């Protein structure tokens, strides 16, 4: 699976980066400068080397820039420019819509869309931007952060559920709350991308970029990022963590949902997946969902972000879930969602739920660093190729055979009844405590009998299970 998955994704990336702006025949229109996209925006968009313009319609929000007025438009080029929000007045929240009538959107700037107000522009809204009826998108970063006291979060939307964009490349997706001071109590923005093809969070050179919904401050949250598309998905790191500031009372991270639609493409994260909270009332919220892909690979670690200057015992890490993965899931790095405060360690550590039709593979698992890990490989089971640490080996019953497995009080490693989680056993070297025997796990609820933890039998061996 792994080499095939990587080859497929690499080929997809080459196609993605090589075809931006190469859609339908027609004219390319290039913006003649940075363009303000908020309630204070000018009513006309002008372009280089042409007298053609796009005029804003609508007396009240939402206002629309309809690009059908441009003759034979096929590409709208931001070039090295950006679309941005810079509200100078404290008015009601507004929305700008760019209707590209099927044209592609391209840009070479590292930052193409900036929809957050600067830290000194406090107590006012960051307006919303929707880019609809767009073809392919090949641009720099999308930044919907929030930085400022009481600022209203911005929303950036690419495509719609009914009319998604084509393939999408953007350098990064930021929806985090950016701390601007001890009294900062604003929330991060939201980013939603609807696509009908591959999506890459990466530079034009193919260097993977990040998705960030991190939160800093007191009683504040990061924003949410949703990517709903068809085909392959590639990203660098995913950060949905939170940090309580000095004198603050905690913050909670935004949610991230990656939806591959028809499970025809692979999801690859080249870096780490970070997930944590600072408020106990949010400890059970699902923060990262990856669903409807063919294969999933996390090539870095899954871990929390343990900065808590308020030193609050309720800091907790959060939940990572996969659904409807048609093939395999592989986690290359460590899984560490442990709550670092000893008095709350077991209760408030995070958990993962990995479900796939094929096989699940982890390189190692320390059960002290999760509340629980639920592994469901429907057809081929799950396998932990390295060490399994802190498994409760105090037996209550059983003989350790496939027909009479050991039963213990261990509830942190879970699998459905009838499934197998395989482990490696090398006497004196690896997993000595498991003795090469068979152990009964718990099901998803942590109560009912679940699958078996066992050494993978040699090929051709017939094993009778209880």
Secondary structure, DSSP 8 states (H G I E B T S, - for coil): -HHHHHHHHHHHHHHHHH-TT-SSSSEEEEBSS-EE-STT--SEEEBTT---EEEEE-SSSSEEEEGGGSTTEEEEE-TT--EE----S-----EEEEE-TT-EEE--SSEEEE----TTS-SSB--EEEEES---EEESEEE--B-STT-B--EEEES-SSS-BSSEEES-EE--B---STT------EEEEEBSS-EEEB-TT--B--EE--EEESSEE---EEEE-SS-EEES-EEE-EEE-TT---EE---EEEE-TTT-S-EEE-S-EEE-BS-GGGTT-EEEEEES-S-EEE-S-EE----BTT--TT-B--EEEEE-BSS-EEE-S-EE-----GGGHHHH--EEEEEESS-EEES-EEGGG-SEEEEEETTT-EEE-S-EES-----SB--SSSSS-BB-S--SEE--TT-EEEE--BTTTB-GGGTT--EEEE-TTSSSEEEEEEE---TT------
